[in-house]
Amino acid sequence: MIDRSQKEGRHLRDLLTYLIIKAMIIKGNMDLNRLWRNTRDARKKNEKLLFEILRKNRDCAFGKAHHFDEIKSLEDYRRNVPLSVFSDYEEDIDRMINNNEEDRLFSAPLVGYARTSGSTGAVKYIPLTQSEVDIYTSNTLTIMMALADRYQREKHGHGLRPGRGMYGANSMEQFLPNGRLCSNIADVAALQLGFIYPYIINIPFKKLFKINEALPNYVNLRFALEDPNTSYIFAIFSSNLSEALNYLKQNWPILVEDIEKGTISEISMTDEATRAKLMKVIRPNPQRANELRKEFEKGFDDTIIRRIWPNMAVICTIGNGIFAPFTKDIRTYAGDVPIDYLIYGASEGLFATADALESEKRLLIVNSCFYEFIPQDDETKICTIDELEPGKEYEIIITNQAGLYRYHCGDVIKVDSYMNECPYILFSYRKGHLLSVTGEKTTEDHMTAVVERIREKAGCGNLNWAVSINTNEFPTRYILLLENDQGLDLREYSEFATEELKKENPRYADMFAYKLLGNMEIRNLKKGTNEEWKQLMISKGASLSQVKPVTVLDTEEKEQFFLSRVVSK
């Protein structure tokens, strides 16, 4: 039985949710309008940002060493500051961490470090300033809410119905010995904005749950399911959300029983302190449990999300490129719920954001970093924001607001089109994740398309995949490792995969014709391999939101791990 004070508390929370979401929609529209305004005279505004960065940081050690106070033009900047990679900053960052010399690379206060996953080598610590965090918060949730509100008005004649959302990730909150947060930019934002979290997400606490406190899928779903007014889902990667929805399909009877009885089952994997914290706010809710049970018993089709959450307006997640198969899986639950493909960026900075729902292209964020681009068909040139050609690929070079100058991110983008002087871009591939042993430039997108056709032809569910290179034979061949939940033997599709890759990448077809590349070879991975890898990375300190699907076995560790789990069927 819910007493009067509890009812009043819930009414107050709902009122504050309404007011805060409305305010976030207003701010989101302001953020969108600023994003679009910055497309006019984009190069001029982007260079203005560069000189603001140089002015603010002229007195830091890096600024003095590179004579920032003498730089008057872009040509001066390029002359004084060479192109860089992470190793160029390691000594300075080490001194920042170990000696508290926090003015090595910039003069602004340090707010923490974005810790990379370490899945491609040694763990890296990327410094964060408040400006970097502000760019992140202004181009994620608020823009998502503004876009969802506009979409609802166009499609249904009414705006977004304010409600809390399901958060599809977890917090790490790792700290260095000196007390500095060293997790990811989302964790920094979460700590700063925690005071409004109980009103914008379903979990009624000011801090997110760490993975060692409770299973994120259980906790996130438990509170979201109990709230019939849940209006959005926010997950960093669509692979996280696909996993959560599949978890729901498998475990809904236990979740519903816990909601009905006000209990916490063992599948929650909560520690004692977390269980006690949860039990203070959990109450039996048989009415909502009965509603959910009726809908789940009807089956899991593409209407299930709207049936359990009638106000669901948007799913916000990075869901294109290598994540496209997981997005397709989400569609089997979500049907026509629109997707906001969110942002494109890295630990080093946020580069672009979607400015329309269901659009995979992102608009470059002019006020985030200063950008330079190296054409992949002529790496002797360096272009600015207004010199790019639609259809061409460029490596992106950034100067951010946290001490990275003319920095090789390692990403290659493809220019889709322009809004005024500002490009819409698509992530193409990561330099280290390009399959090109003969120069044929097979990308992750090529291989993703091939795997999807194998999935359709074999009639199986979602496939996790990774590629290795067999150089012990001539001609060289790619080994495609496939993991499927049904345990099907997919080796018979090797020749089919080869033919499909020829269609996707004509350069591959040419190299095959010249006998420089041989037939692809498919090998089966045992069920659960990718989950094991994810848990291994988390045990080494990676955040759940940072562990991306492995697609290229580009380190010895990955080679040993995945190839040791090849099975005959």
RODO-2510 file (C-alpha; in nm, 4 decimals, decimal comma):
residues 569
     n   res          X          Y          Z
     1     m     0,0000     0,0000     0,0000
     2     i     0,1357     0,3422    -0,0986
     3     d     0,0832     0,6021     0,1744
     4     r    -0,0043     0,9672     0,1190
     5     s     0,3535     1,0966     0,1537
     6     q     0,4755     0,8500    -0,1099
     7     k     0,1991     0,9583    -0,3486
     8     e     0,2876     1,3224    -0,2932
     9     g     0,6535     1,2413    -0,3550
    10     r     0,5708     1,0711    -0,6841
    11     h     0,3475     1,3587    -0,7943
    12     l     0,6255     1,6059    -0,7177
    13     r     0,8766     1,3965    -0,9121
    14     d     0,6403     1,3786    -1,2104
    15     l     0,5852     1,7559    -1,1997
    16     l     0,9579     1,8228    -1,1930
    17     t     1,0061     1,5757    -1,4812
    18     y     0,7486     1,7676    -1,6841
    19     l     0,9131     2,1034    -1,6179
    20     i     1,2706     1,9835    -1,6729
    21     i     1,1905     1,7984    -1,9971
    22     k     1,0072     2,1053    -2,1286
    23     a     1,3099     2,3188    -2,0415
    24     m     1,5424     2,0691    -2,2126
    25     i     1,3303     2,0814    -2,5289
    26     i     1,3610     2,4608    -2,5309
    27     k     1,7372     2,4384    -2,4772
    28     g     1,7611     2,1669    -2,7428
    29     n     1,5990     2,3947    -2,9974
    30     m     1,8465     2,6675    -2,9029
    31     d     2,1333     2,4188    -2,9442
    32     l     1,9981     2,3097    -3,2831
    33     n     1,9610     2,6673    -3,4013
    34     r     2,3176     2,7445    -3,2940
    35     l     2,4394     2,4328    -3,4768
    36     w     2,2651     2,5497    -3,7946
    37     r     2,3730     2,9153    -3,7561
    38     n     2,7330     2,8032    -3,7352
    39     t     2,7080     2,6503    -4,0834
    40     r     2,7181     3,0044    -4,2259
    41     d     3,0775     3,1285    -4,2528
    42     a     3,1768     2,7960    -4,0984
    43     r     3,5460     2,8260    -4,1823
    44     k     3,5662     3,1763    -4,0369
    45     k     3,3954     3,0613    -3,7162
    46     n     3,6099     2,7492    -3,6966
    47     e     3,9304     2,9534    -3,7312
    48     k     3,7970     3,1950    -3,4681
    49     l     3,7701     2,8977    -3,2312
    50     l     4,1300     2,8023    -3,3124
    51     f     4,2615     3,1450    -3,2173
    52     e     4,0531     3,1453    -2,8983
    53     i     4,2167     2,8137    -2,8070
    54     l     4,5637     2,9537    -2,8804
    55     r     4,4975     3,2735    -2,6846
    56     k     4,3670     3,0891    -2,3781
    57     n     4,6565     2,8438    -2,3774
    58     r     4,9506     3,0677    -2,4698
    59     d     5,0875     3,0560    -2,1149
    60     c     5,0771     2,6775    -2,0676
    61     a     5,3976     2,4798    -2,1237
    62     f     5,2913     2,3611    -2,4701
    63     g     5,1792     2,7116    -2,5712
    64     k     5,5102     2,8642    -2,4697
    65     a     5,7129     2,5915    -2,6414
    66     h     5,5244     2,6451    -2,9679
    67     h     5,5071     3,0273    -2,9461
    68     f     5,1286     3,0575    -2,9463
    69     d     5,1615     3,4320    -2,8782
    70     e     5,3346     3,4776    -3,2158
    71     i     5,0756     3,2898    -3,4247
    72     k     4,8729     3,5346    -3,6339
    73     s     4,7448     3,3128    -3,9169
    74     l     4,6603     2,9534    -4,0017
    75     e     4,9870     2,9328    -4,1925
    76     d     5,1746     3,0407    -3,8762
    77     y     4,9908     2,7732    -3,6788
    78     r     5,0831     2,4995    -3,9229
    79     r     5,4427     2,6186    -3,9234
    80     n     5,4754     2,6314    -3,5441
    81     v     5,2767     2,3193    -3,4548
    82     p     5,3429     1,9881    -3,6320
    83     l     5,0867     1,7150    -3,6852
    84     s     5,0760     1,4924    -3,3782
    85     v     4,9789     1,1509    -3,2409
    86     f     4,9123     1,0421    -2,8830
    87     s     5,2734     0,9470    -2,8106
    88     d     5,3659     1,3140    -2,8544
    89     y     5,1621     1,3955    -2,5418
    90     e     5,2405     1,0989    -2,3211
    91     e     5,5195     1,2677    -2,1233
    92     d     5,3069     1,5759    -2,0562
    93     i     5,0026     1,3705    -1,9534
    94     d     5,2201     1,1558    -1,7303
    95     r     5,3449     1,4704    -1,5545
    96     m     4,9862     1,5969    -1,5244
    97     i     4,8752     1,2733    -1,3595
    98     n     5,1753     1,1950    -1,1423
    99     n     5,3119     1,5404    -1,0576
   100     n     4,9873     1,7436    -1,0683
   101     e     5,1416     1,9688    -1,3370
   102     e     4,8021     2,0370    -1,4889
   103     d     4,9090     2,3356    -1,6997
   104     r     5,1263     2,1322    -1,9352
   105     l     4,8889     2,1309    -2,2349
   106     f     4,6250     2,3944    -2,1567
   107     s     4,5459     2,6637    -1,9033
   108     a     4,1816     2,5850    -1,8246
   109     p     4,0980     2,3806    -1,5135
   110     l     4,1156     2,0044    -1,5636
   111     v     3,7893     1,8207    -1,4835
   112     g     3,9069     1,4633    -1,5413
   113     y     4,0304     1,2185    -1,8010
   114     a     3,8566     1,0131    -2,0644
   115     r     4,0078     0,6691    -2,0320
   116     t     4,0140     0,4786    -2,3587
   117     s     3,9180     0,1132    -2,3538
   118     g     4,2672    -0,0166    -2,4189
   119     s     4,1253    -0,2623    -2,6735
   120     t     4,3686    -0,1434    -2,9409
   121     g     4,6780    -0,1177    -2,7255
   122     a     4,7844     0,0545    -2,4043
   123     v     4,5230     0,2437    -2,2059
   124     k     4,5270     0,6164    -2,2828
   125     y     4,4191     0,9041    -2,0644
   126     i     4,2722     1,1949    -2,2614
   127     p     4,2447     1,5193    -2,0599
   128     l     3,9000     1,6810    -2,0320
   129     t     3,8104     2,0444    -1,9742
   130     q     3,4704     2,1876    -1,8904
   131     s     3,4399     2,3167    -2,2474
   132     e     3,4680     1,9592    -2,3781
   133     v     3,1995     1,8391    -2,1363
   134     d     2,9695     2,1298    -2,2252
   135     i     2,9965     2,0485    -2,5958
   136     y     2,8963     1,6897    -2,5179
   137     t     2,5941     1,7813    -2,3064
   138     s     2,4743     2,0414    -2,5592
   139     n     2,4742     1,7987    -2,8498
   140     t     2,3213     1,4835    -2,7025
   141     l     2,0119     1,4708    -2,4790
   142     t     1,8827     1,8243    -2,5381
   143     i     1,9076     1,8001    -2,9164
   144     m     1,7519     1,4525    -2,9044
   145     m     1,4524     1,5901    -2,7138
   146     a     1,4123     1,8846    -2,9506
   147     l     1,4258     1,6544    -3,2539
   148     a     1,1763     1,4137    -3,0968
   149     d     0,9425     1,7022    -3,0132
   150     r     0,9571     1,8289    -3,3730
   151     y     0,9067     1,4788    -3,5110
   152     q     0,6010     1,4206    -3,2919
   153     r     0,4475     1,7500    -3,4018
   154     e     0,4994     1,6706    -3,7706
   155     k     0,3825     1,3081    -3,7540
   156     h     0,1196     1,3105    -3,4794
   157     g     0,0151     1,6721    -3,4320
   158     h     0,1436     1,7019    -3,0771
   159     g     0,4806     1,7512    -2,9146
   160     l     0,6861     1,5115    -2,7060
   161     r     0,4888     1,4019    -2,4013
   162     p     0,7376     1,4653    -2,1192
   163     g     0,8409     1,1496    -1,9434
   164     r     1,1520     0,9946    -1,8035
   165     g     1,3741     0,7768    -2,0199
   166     m     1,5508     0,4448    -1,9980
   167     y     1,9294     0,4796    -1,9796
   168     g     2,0963     0,1865    -2,1497
   169     a     2,4474     0,1954    -2,0076
   170     n     2,6337     0,1906    -1,6785
   171     s     2,8776     0,4081    -1,4913
   172     m     3,2384     0,3273    -1,4142
   173     e     3,3406     0,6255    -1,1981
   174     q     3,7037     0,5196    -1,1840
   175     f     3,9490     0,7538    -1,0172
   176     l     4,3246     0,7992    -1,0359
   177     p     4,5322     0,7913    -0,7155
   178     n     4,5285     1,1736    -0,7179
   179     g     4,1475     1,1714    -0,7050
   180     r     4,0851     1,2684    -1,0662
   181     l     3,7996     1,0947    -1,2464
   182     c     3,9325     0,8756    -1,5280
   183     s     3,6402     0,7086    -1,6979
   184     n     3,4647     0,8606    -1,9986
   185     i     3,3052     1,1903    -2,0834
   186     a     2,9567     1,0513    -2,0156
   187     d     3,0599     0,9752    -1,6562
   188     v     3,1913     1,3286    -1,6082
   189     a     2,8634     1,4697    -1,7376
   190     a     2,6685     1,2239    -1,5211
   191     l     2,8440     1,3433    -1,2062
   192     q     2,7843     1,7066    -1,2934
   193     l     2,4191     1,6622    -1,3913
   194     g     2,3293     1,3969    -1,1360
   195     f     2,0982     1,6360    -0,9501
   196     i     1,8459     1,6166    -1,2383
   197     y     1,8895     1,2459    -1,3171
   198     p     1,5945     1,1314    -1,1014
   199     y     1,3708     1,3510    -1,3177
   200     i     1,4992     1,2682    -1,6660
   201     i     1,5750     0,8964    -1,6353
   202     n     1,3793     0,6172    -1,4700
   203     i     1,6353     0,5344    -1,2015
   204     p     1,5390     0,7531    -0,9018
   205     f     1,8923     0,8281    -0,7855
   206     k     2,1450     1,1031    -0,8478
   207     k     2,4153     0,8541    -0,9408
   208     l     2,4138     0,5796    -1,2009
   209     f     2,4873     0,2246    -1,0968
   210     k     2,8352     0,0888    -1,1492
   211     i     2,8619    -0,2555    -1,3001
   212     n     3,0083    -0,4006    -0,9800
   213     e     2,7043    -0,2754    -0,7857
   214     a     2,4275    -0,4237    -1,0005
   215     l     2,3667    -0,5693    -1,3451
   216     p     2,2874    -0,2646    -1,5624
   217     n     2,0324    -0,4485    -1,7780
   218     y     1,8343    -0,5542    -1,4726
   219     v     1,8345    -0,2185    -1,2952
   220     n     1,7713    -0,0068    -1,6046
   221     l     1,4872    -0,2294    -1,7245
   222     r     1,3372    -0,2787    -1,3794
   223     f     1,2699     0,0920    -1,3278
   224     a     1,1829     0,1646    -1,6917
   225     l     0,9276    -0,1179    -1,7061
   226     e     0,7527     0,0063    -1,3943
   227     d     0,7025     0,3490    -1,5526
   228     p     0,4359     0,3315    -1,8286
   229     n     0,5156     0,6910    -1,9293
   230     t     0,8742     0,6164    -2,0340
   231     s     0,9156     0,8315    -2,3442
   232     y     1,2666     0,7698    -2,4756
   233     i     1,5582     0,5290    -2,4638
   234     f     1,9173     0,6530    -2,4562
   235     a     2,1993     0,4050    -2,5171
   236     i     2,5517     0,4888    -2,6273
   237     f     2,5736     0,2074    -2,8838
   238     s     2,2922     0,0070    -3,0396
   239     s     2,4792    -0,3097    -2,9418
   240     n     2,4130    -0,2172    -2,5738
   241     l     2,0418    -0,1710    -2,6376
   242     s     2,0107    -0,4831    -2,8530
   243     e     2,1625    -0,6805    -2,5672
   244     a     1,9218    -0,5217    -2,3158
   245     l     1,6135    -0,5984    -2,5249
   246     n     1,7222    -0,9574    -2,5786
   247     y     1,7803    -0,9786    -2,2035
   248     l     1,4245    -0,8529    -2,1509
   249     k     1,2837    -1,1135    -2,3879
   250     q     1,4601    -1,3873    -2,1953
   251     n     1,4001    -1,2630    -1,8408
   252     w     1,0692    -1,0744    -1,8474
   253     p     0,8860    -1,3239    -1,6183
   254     i     1,1401    -1,2598    -1,3403
   255     l     1,1384    -0,8839    -1,3912
   256     v     0,7578    -0,8718    -1,3867
   257     e     0,7390    -1,0861    -1,0736
   258     d     0,9868    -0,8539    -0,8999
   259     i     0,7723    -0,5534    -0,9950
   260     e     0,4603    -0,7322    -0,8741
   261     k     0,6004    -0,8335    -0,5348
   262     g     0,8462    -0,5502    -0,4747
   263     t     1,1389    -0,7907    -0,4646
   264     i     1,4876    -0,8053    -0,6154
   265     s     1,5804    -1,1380    -0,7686
   266     e     1,9228    -1,2955    -0,7848
   267     i     1,9613    -1,2140    -1,1560
   268     s     2,0073    -0,8491    -1,0509
   269     m     2,3568    -0,9357    -0,9223
   270     t     2,3309    -0,6557    -0,6649
   271     d     2,5728    -0,6221    -0,3779
   272     e     2,4341    -0,5806    -0,0256
   273     a     2,4678    -0,2011    -0,0136
   274     t     2,2976    -0,1582    -0,3518
   275     r     2,0180    -0,3987    -0,2589
   276     a     1,9498    -0,1991     0,0590
   277     k     1,9495     0,1250    -0,1417
   278     l     1,7044    -0,0177    -0,3947
   279     m     1,4685    -0,1617    -0,1357
   280     k     1,4180     0,1859     0,0121
   281     v     1,2404     0,3002    -0,3058
   282     i     1,0896    -0,0244    -0,4372
   283     r     0,7274    -0,1042    -0,3589
   284     p     0,4987    -0,3863    -0,4824
   285     n     0,3145    -0,2808    -0,7977
   286     p     0,0758    -0,5635    -0,8981
   287     q    -0,1303    -0,3394    -1,1278
   288     r     0,1657    -0,2495    -1,3486
   289     a     0,2916    -0,6088    -1,3346
   290     n    -0,0430    -0,7343    -1,4681
   291     e    -0,0329    -0,4798    -1,7516
   292     l     0,3167    -0,5890    -1,8501
   293     r     0,2432    -0,9611    -1,8203
   294     k    -0,0540    -0,9338    -2,0578
   295     e     0,1558    -0,7559    -2,3201
   296     f     0,4560    -0,9884    -2,2912
   297     e     0,2345    -1,2963    -2,3160
   298     k     0,1088    -1,1682    -2,6535
   299     g     0,4652    -1,2093    -2,7833
   300     f     0,7684    -1,0068    -2,8757
   301     d     0,7087    -0,8491    -3,2154
   302     d     0,7875    -0,5028    -3,3489
   303     t     0,5025    -0,3505    -3,1472
   304     i     0,6245    -0,4607    -2,8041
   305     i     0,8010    -0,1362    -2,7142
   306     r     0,4974     0,0740    -2,7985
   307     r     0,2677    -0,1720    -2,6199
   308     i     0,4551    -0,1485    -2,2904
   309     w     0,5463     0,2198    -2,3323
   310     p     0,2682     0,3943    -2,5323
   311     n     0,4437     0,7331    -2,5140
   312     m     0,7750     0,6059    -2,6564
   313     a     0,8896     0,8836    -2,8899
   314     v     1,2537     0,8170    -2,9788
   315     i     1,5468     0,5805    -2,9413
   316     c     1,8792     0,7607    -2,9203
   317     t     2,1858     0,5501    -3,0019
   318     i     2,4895     0,5267    -3,2274
   319     g     2,3480     0,2675    -3,4617
   320     n     2,5015     0,2885    -3,8075
   321     g     2,8197     0,1487    -3,9617
   322     i     2,9389    -0,1580    -3,7723
   323     f     2,6416    -0,1172    -3,5372
   324     a     2,3842    -0,1453    -3,8179
   325     p     2,3052    -0,5159    -3,7536
   326     f     2,2256    -0,4353    -3,3896
   327     t     1,9997    -0,1505    -3,5000
   328     k     1,8178    -0,3947    -3,7257
   329     d     1,7676    -0,6204    -3,4242
   330     i     1,6274    -0,3257    -3,2270
   331     r     1,3760    -0,2626    -3,5055
   332     t     1,2280    -0,6088    -3,4440
   333     y     1,1163    -0,4745    -3,1041
   334     a     1,0684    -0,1048    -3,1808
   335     g     0,8983    -0,1041    -3,5205
   336     d     0,8475     0,2543    -3,6344
   337     v     0,9850     0,4274    -3,3232
   338     p     1,2244     0,6807    -3,4796
   339     i     1,5975     0,6598    -3,4116
   340     d     1,8280     0,9480    -3,3342
   341     y     2,1684     0,8290    -3,4535
   342     l     2,3236     1,0620    -3,1972
   343     i     2,6819     1,1784    -3,2308
   344     y     3,0105     1,1033    -3,3963
   345     g     3,3223     1,1521    -3,1929
   346     a     3,5851     0,9886    -2,9771
   347     s     3,7500     1,0295    -2,6387
   348     e     3,9528     1,3092    -2,7993
   349     g     3,6494     1,5182    -2,8893
   350     l     3,2968     1,5427    -3,0241
   351     f     3,2971     1,6131    -3,3957
   352     a     2,9456     1,5922    -3,5378
   353     t     2,5839     1,5335    -3,4401
   354     a     2,2654     1,4223    -3,6138
   355     d     2,0264     1,7117    -3,6771
   356     a     1,7285     1,4998    -3,7849
   357     l     1,5806     1,1706    -3,6694
   358     e     1,6441     0,8668    -3,8885
   359     s     1,9399     1,0427    -4,0532
   360     e     2,2736     0,8608    -4,0444
   361     k     2,4722     1,1646    -4,1584
   362     r     2,5941     1,4102    -3,8962
   363     l     2,6602     1,7809    -3,9175
   364     l     3,0087     1,8925    -3,8148
   365     i     3,0076     2,0848    -3,4853
   366     v     3,1958     2,4043    -3,5706
   367     n     3,2417     2,5236    -3,2109
   368     s     3,3828     2,1945    -3,0778
   369     c     3,7257     2,1525    -3,2400
   370     f     3,9316     2,3173    -3,5085
   371     y     3,9356     2,0757    -3,8011
   372     e     4,1830     1,9919    -4,0727
   373     f     4,1422     1,7098    -4,3221
   374     i     4,3838     1,4956    -4,5207
   375     p     4,2355     1,3676    -4,8511
   376     q     4,2785     0,9932    -4,8797
   377     d     4,3431     1,0222    -5,2538
   378     d     4,6208     1,2778    -5,1991
   379     e     4,7822     1,2678    -4,8554
   380     t     5,0185     1,5541    -4,9424
   381     k     4,7336     1,8039    -4,9027
   382     i     4,5619     1,9441    -4,5944
   383     c     4,2126     2,0927    -4,6296
   384     t     3,9983     2,3163    -4,4119
   385     i     3,6293     2,2806    -4,3385
   386     d     3,5141     2,4544    -4,6581
   387     e     3,7479     2,2725    -4,8996
   388     l     3,6003     1,9238    -4,8820
   389     e     3,4312     1,7503    -5,1734
   390     p     3,1115     1,5453    -5,1319
   391     g     3,1748     1,1776    -5,1965
   392     k     3,5426     1,1915    -5,0996
   393     e     3,7124     1,0484    -4,7915
   394     y     3,9379     1,2401    -4,5516
   395     e     4,1332     1,1630    -4,2390
   396     i     4,0214     1,4007    -3,9664
   397     i     4,2791     1,6092    -3,7762
   398     i     4,1650     1,8041    -3,4696
   399     t     4,2747     2,0765    -3,2347
   400     n     4,0470     2,0366    -2,9357
   401     q     3,9823     2,2451    -2,6243
   402     a     4,1751     2,0125    -2,3939
   403     g     4,5344     2,0121    -2,5110
   404     l     4,5471     1,8152    -2,8357
   405     y     4,6879     2,0125    -3,1276
   406     r     4,6723     1,9044    -3,4939
   407     y     4,6027     1,5560    -3,3651
   408     h     4,5624     1,2466    -3,5827
   409     c     4,2443     1,0823    -3,4520
   410     g     4,2885     0,7887    -3,6872
   411     d     3,9344     0,8200    -3,8263
   412     v     3,8480     0,8546    -4,1931
   413     i     3,5200     1,0278    -4,2740
   414     k     3,3229     1,0571    -4,5967
   415     v     3,1645     1,3882    -4,6896
   416     d     2,7960     1,3487    -4,7710
   417     s     2,6866     1,7036    -4,8536
   418     y     2,6988     2,0601    -4,7254
   419     m     2,4716     2,2902    -4,5301
   420     n     2,6026     2,6309    -4,6291
   421     e     2,9805     2,6059    -4,5584
   422     c     2,9569     2,3158    -4,3158
   423     p     2,9750     1,9485    -4,4199
   424     y     2,7535     1,6594    -4,3271
   425     i     2,9833     1,3641    -4,2692
   426     l     2,9650     0,9877    -4,2341
   427     f     3,2159     0,7788    -4,0444
   428     s     3,3923     0,5646    -4,3043
   429     y     3,6559     0,3609    -4,1215
   430     r     3,9262     0,3778    -3,8614
   431     k     4,2784     0,3794    -3,9993
   432     g     4,3788     0,0804    -3,7914
   433     h     4,0565    -0,1003    -3,8831
   434     l     4,1009    -0,1001    -4,2588
   435     l     4,1509    -0,4328    -4,4325
   436     s     4,3927    -0,3514    -4,7087
   437     v     4,6711    -0,6064    -4,7335
   438     t     4,6873    -0,5537    -5,1098
   439     g     4,5778    -0,1895    -5,1125
   440     e     4,2208    -0,2804    -5,2047
   441     k     4,0798    -0,0857    -4,9054
   442     t     3,8125    -0,3212    -4,7796
   443     t     3,6276    -0,1306    -4,5083
   444     e     3,4103    -0,2311    -4,2165
   445     d     3,1067    -0,1148    -4,4142
   446     h     3,1945    -0,3548    -4,6951
   447     m     3,2270    -0,6439    -4,4541
   448     t     2,9141    -0,5486    -4,2602
   449     a     2,7125    -0,5723    -4,5824
   450     v     2,8604    -0,9148    -4,6600
   451     v     2,7807    -1,0473    -4,3122
   452     e     2,4239    -0,9206    -4,3388
   453     r     2,3758    -1,1137    -4,6649
   454     i     2,5186    -1,4277    -4,5053
   455     r     2,2725    -1,3831    -4,2200
   456     e     1,9803    -1,3502    -4,4596
   457     k     2,0881    -1,6445    -4,6734
   458     a     2,1501    -1,8714    -4,3736
   459     g     1,8269    -1,7631    -4,2057
   460     c     1,9967    -1,7032    -3,8733
   461     g     1,9733    -1,4275    -3,6143
   462     n     2,2191    -1,1502    -3,5477
   463     l     2,5815    -1,2325    -3,6292
   464     n     2,8842    -1,1024    -3,4447
   465     w     3,1859    -1,0992    -3,6713
   466     a     3,5559    -1,0289    -3,6813
   467     v     3,8199    -1,0560    -3,9517
   468     s     4,1718    -1,1936    -3,9389
   469     i     4,4291    -1,2170    -4,2158
   470     n     4,5884    -1,5446    -4,3225
   471     t     4,9279    -1,4512    -4,4652
   472     n     5,0713    -1,8025    -4,4381
   473     e     4,9255    -1,8984    -4,7742
   474     f     4,9461    -1,7474    -5,1183
   475     p     4,7360    -1,5752    -5,2195
   476     t     4,6560    -1,4004    -4,8908
   477     r     4,3029    -1,4535    -4,7717
   478     y     4,0733    -1,2978    -4,5141
   479     i     3,9347    -1,5212    -4,2383
   480     l     3,5827    -1,4216    -4,1380
   481     l     3,4946    -1,5351    -3,7848
   482     l     3,1194    -1,5603    -3,7216
   483     e     2,9332    -1,6109    -3,3944
   484     n     2,5646    -1,7017    -3,4079
   485     d     2,3278    -1,7889    -3,1232
   486     q     2,1792    -2,0931    -3,2994
   487     g     2,5150    -2,2682    -3,3283
   488     l     2,4813    -2,3049    -3,7067
   489     d     2,7801    -2,4168    -3,9113
   490     l     2,8365    -2,1268    -4,1508
   491     r     3,1554    -2,2488    -4,3165
   492     e     2,9652    -2,3473    -4,6314
   493     y     2,9093    -1,9768    -4,7064
   494     s     3,2783    -1,8998    -4,7628
   495     e     3,2519    -1,8846    -5,1402
   496     f     2,9267    -1,6889    -5,1172
   497     a     3,0980    -1,4370    -4,8892
   498     t     3,3820    -1,3977    -5,1373
   499     e     3,1429    -1,3228    -5,4221
   500     e     2,9471    -1,0739    -5,2148
   501     l     3,2637    -0,8901    -5,1127
   502     k     3,3609    -0,8652    -5,4787
   503     k     3,0304    -0,6891    -5,5428
   504     e     3,0770    -0,4553    -5,2469
   505     n     3,4377    -0,3632    -5,3211
   506     p     3,5439    -0,3661    -5,6881
   507     r     3,9075    -0,3230    -5,5826
   508     y     3,8823    -0,6499    -5,3932
   509     a     3,7443    -0,8114    -5,7103
   510     d     4,0400    -0,6767    -5,9084
   511     m     4,2936    -0,8107    -5,6587
   512     f     4,1143    -1,1452    -5,6586
   513     a     4,1308    -1,1578    -6,0388
   514     y     4,5036    -1,0815    -6,0228
   515     k     4,5362    -1,3732    -5,7744
   516     l     4,6709    -1,1398    -5,5082
   517     l     4,3803    -1,2305    -5,2777
   518     g     4,2242    -1,5726    -5,2342
   519     n     3,8785    -1,6924    -5,1294
   520     m     3,7557    -1,5768    -4,7918
   521     e     3,7432    -1,8490    -4,5297
   522     i     3,4603    -1,8578    -4,2762
   523     r     3,5224    -2,0063    -3,9314
   524     n     3,2672    -2,0474    -3,6523
   525     l     3,3159    -1,8878    -3,3131
   526     k     3,1735    -2,0547    -3,0056
   527     k     2,8635    -1,8930    -2,8619
   528     g     2,9418    -1,6210    -2,6089
   529     t     3,2844    -1,5260    -2,7452
   530     n     3,2083    -1,1557    -2,7837
   531     e     3,0490    -1,1413    -2,4399
   532     e     3,3646    -1,2999    -2,2938
   533     w     3,5765    -1,0361    -2,4687
   534     k     3,3570    -0,7579    -2,3358
   535     q     3,3844    -0,8860    -1,9800
   536     l     3,7611    -0,9196    -2,0194
   537     m     3,7884    -0,5550    -2,1282
   538     i     3,5643    -0,4425    -1,8409
   539     s     3,7816    -0,6371    -1,5965
   540     k     4,0779    -0,4370    -1,7289
   541     g     3,9037    -0,1079    -1,6549
   542     a     3,7064    -0,0339    -1,9715
   543     s     3,3589     0,1147    -1,9432
   544     l     3,0681    -0,0841    -2,0862
   545     s     2,9929     0,2121    -2,3111
   546     q     3,3484     0,2044    -2,4501
   547     v     3,3693    -0,1646    -2,5428
   548     k     3,2797    -0,1717    -2,9093
   549     p     3,2339    -0,4875    -3,1134
   550     v     3,5670    -0,6240    -3,2328
   551     t     3,5685    -0,6379    -3,6118
   552     v     3,9373    -0,6543    -3,6968
   553     l     4,1877    -0,8694    -3,5101
   554     d     4,4555    -0,6010    -3,5228
   555     t     4,6443    -0,6896    -3,2026
   556     e     4,8103    -1,0070    -3,0822
   557     e     4,5753    -1,0148    -2,7842
   558     k     4,2683    -1,0145    -3,0070
   559     e     4,4188    -1,2764    -3,2382
   560     q     4,4914    -1,5138    -2,9523
   561     f     4,1566    -1,4587    -2,7841
   562     f     3,9282    -1,4998    -3,0840
   563     l     4,1187    -1,7659    -3,2782
   564     s     4,1378    -1,9808    -2,9651
   565     r     3,7560    -1,9888    -2,9637
   566     v     3,7060    -2,1207    -3,3164
   567     v     3,4836    -2,4303    -3,3209
   568     s     3,3928    -2,6813    -3,5911
   569     k     3,0230    -2,5957    -3,5612
***
